[in-house]
Each structure stands twice: as C-alpha cells, then as structure tokens.
Amino acid sequence: MVLNLLEKDHHVLDKYLNAILDAYKLGEMDQLTSRSELAHMTAAAARDNVGKMSHVTAVLERRA
C-alpha cells in the first residue's frame, strides 16, 4: 500500500487522528467505534487517496 499525501493531506490527517483519539479519551466514542473509524480510513487509503480524504473530511465535519 503506497500513500501519496500532499502537505495539506498531512494536516487534515493529523486533525482526523486527533479528533478520533480525543473523542475516545473524552468518552464520546467507545473503543470499538474508534477502532472502526481508524480501520475504515486505513481500508479507504488502501483503495485510493480520494476516498480516504473524503472520509476523513466527512468525519471532521461531523465532529465540528
């Protein structure tokens, strides 16, 4: 699996990971849901970068 991330993608990915980890830490998301979110993003990344970033952006918008 090769990921080609632009600089802006790195910033969005950092925000996504922080959002998932913070939600788990604050009890807003249980371990299974947190793990599922991360697994979904990883699977999307294995398929294509566009799908990955679309999912990451959607999660961030829901959490805003």
N, C-alpha and C positions, 0 to 999 in steps of 0.2 A: 504494500500500500504506500503510494507516494502522495504526499500532500503538497500542493503548491499554494502557499499562503502569501498574500501581499501584506505589507506592513499594517494596513487598515484591518485586515483579517485577524492579525495577531491581537490587536486592541479589542476587537469585538469578541474574540475567543476568550481573552482574559476576563472580560466583563461577564461573559456567559458562565465560565467556571466559577467565578466569584459569586454570581447570583445563585447557582446551584448549591455551592458549599455553604453560603450564608443562610439560605433557606433551610438547609438541613440543620445547621448549627442553632438556628432560632426556633426549630421545631415546626416550621411551616411546611416541611416536606419530610416524609419518613425515609429511612434508608433505602427501601425498595424503590420508591419513586425517584429518589436522587440517582440511584444506580441505573435505573431505566432511562432517565434523561441522558446520562453520560453515554450509555450503551447506544442509544438511538443516534446521538451525534456521531459517535465513532463509526457506526454502521453507515450512516449517510456519507461520512468522509471517505469510506472505502469505496463507495459507489461513484461519487463525484463531489467536487468542491461547491458547486452551485447549490445542491441540495443541502449540504452541510451548513452553509452560511445562511440559507433561508430558514432552516430550523432554528439555528442559534438566534437569529434576529427575531423570529416569532416568540421564542421563549423570553427573550429580553423585553419585548413589548408587553407580554402578559404580566411580567413581574414589575413593570414600571408603575 
